């Protein structure tokens, strides 16, 4: 009797190199899942902003920020997958890990959304006076 395991997917990752130490592979997966959670949080934040946009004096600005947050979340989810694949290939080929490319973009995106929300809040408060 032959013990054959089903082929793991994606083949572009699992068909090359050797099996790395499972701890490193699982750490890579946990990191990717953390990026996906962050992407989901950005999308949830965008949906929340859209929901409350009608309660503001400038709903267009809030809608634009919500679109930016949702798009950033979608892009970050894709980047998380690509980053996971790059890291897993490097582990399997016993090469150095590539640099974390999405981190500066994530920080920049969150900074833009935060600055937009602060500006919007300041303008809203100024209209109340």
N, C-alpha and C positions, 0 to 999 in steps of 0.2 A: 504494500500500500504506500502510495506517495503522499507525503504531506506538502501540499502546495498551497501557499497563501495567495489570496487574490491580489492582483496587482494594485498597488497604491497609486492614487492620482493626486495631482497632475504628473503625468509621465515626464514632463520637462524638468521636474524637480527630482522625482524619486527614481528615475532610470539612470542617473549618473552617480558616480562615486561610490563611497561606502557609507554604511549606516553610522551616523555620528552617535556619540554618547547621548542617550535618551534625555538626560537632564538638559543638555544644551538645546536639543530639538524642541523640548517642551517649553523651555524658557523663550525661545523664538516664537513659538505659538502663543504663549501668554502675552508677549509684547504686541503681536499682531492683533490679538483680541482686545487689548487695551486701546489700540488705535481705532478699532472698529467701535468700541464703546464711546470714544471721544467723537467719532463721526456721527454716531446716533444722537449724542447730546447736542451737537451743533444743529442737526436736523430738527430735533425736538425744540430747541431754542428758537429756530426759525419759524416753526409752526406756532409756537406760543406768541411770538411777536406779531404774526399775522392775525392771530385771534384777538389780540388787544389793540391792533392798529386803529380800529374804528373808534376807540375811546380817546384817541389823541387828537390834538389840533392839527397835526401834520401827518396824516396816515401814509402819504406817499413815501416819506423818508423811512418810516417803520417798515413798510412793505419792501422797499429796496434793501434794507438791512436784513430782513427775513429771507429774501431771495439769496442774498450773499451768504448767509449762514447755511441755508439748505444746500446750495451749490458746493460750498466748502466742505460740508459733511459728506456729500456724495463723492467728491474728488478724494477726500481723505480716506474713504473706505477703499477706493481703488488703489490708492498709494499704499495703504496698509497691506493689501494682497501682494502687490509688486515687491514691496520691501521684504515681506515674509519669504517670498520665493527667492529673492537675491540672497538673503541670509541663509536660507536652508541649503541652497546650492553651494555657498561658500563653506558651510559646515561639512557637507558631504564630500567636497573636494579638498578638505583640509587647508583651506585658504583663509587669509584674514577677512574679517567681516567688513563689508562695505560701509561707508559712512552713512549716518542716519539722515537721508535727504529730506524727509517730510517735516522734520522738527522745526527748522527755521520758517518754513512756509506756514505751518500751523500757528506758530507764535505770531507771525505777521498778520495772518488772517484774524486771529482772535483780537489782536491789538486794533486792527481797523474797525472791527465790529464794536469793540468796547469804546473806542474814540467816537464813533458815530452815535452810539447810545448816550454817551456823556454829553456830546454836543446837542443832541435832541433834547435831553433832559434840561440842559441849561437854557435852551431857547424856550422850552415850555414853561419853565419857571419865570423867565423874563417876561413872558406874555401875561402871567398872573399878576405882576406888579403893576 
